[in-house]
Amino acid sequence: MEVAADGAAQPILRGRLTAILALVVAALALLSVVAVLGLRAREGSTKATRREHALQAARQLGVNLNTLDYQSGQKDVDRIIAGATGTLRDQLASQTKTLLDQLTKNKAKVTIGNPQAGVVSIDDDSAEVIVSMDYTVTNEKVKNAAARAWRAQMNLERHGDRWLVSDLELVP
């Protein structure tokens, strides 16, 4: 490249450097936007996953509480206790013998239908969930019982990757 006596090549070089610098700045800005959007998407996905896991845990405990059979009572109760924590777990464990005796004595079966759950509130380590379903209790005396509505408010705590129910209150 020839340089004119008056230095005319310098403005062309400066123009190219300015264009290259502008492209680098634009590329960095674009990368920043992509990174922020990626983090937000990941955070949203994490929140959705956390919400779904809490819903599933609460729904499952509701199903377990209302799916009892005198022929498999101990396994049924073990499933219930496995989904609970703290004082609730202790209360359920302390009532096991009485429950099993009543199930066996009456040859009772409890079945459910239409389980539903909805999150009232949730954060990283706790959730409040409402669970509802229909349940039917049958035994030797009552073979064709009518379904009844069951609804409970459950407080859950996250323990590692599991959500466990720490409190349960039946609600109208």
Number of C-alpha atoms within 10 A of each C-alpha: 4 7 9 9 7 7 9 11 13 12 10 10 11 11 11 12 12 12 12 12 12 12 12 12 12 12 12 12 12 12 12 12 12 12 12 12 12 12 12 12 12 12 12 12 12 13 15 12 12 22 19 13 16 29 22 16 20 31 22 18 21 27 23 20 17 22 20 24 22 20 14 13 20 16 12 18 22 14 15 23 22 13 21 25 20 12 12 16 18 12 13 17 16 11 11 15 13 9 17 20 13 12 20 16 12 14 15 21 21 17 17 21 16 10 16 17 21 18 17 12 12 17 12 11 13 19 23 22 25 23 24 22 20 18 20 18 20 17 18 10 10 11 11 10 12 11 14 12 13 18 18 19 22 24 22 26 23 19 11 7 8 13 24 25 28 18 18 18 11 12 11 8
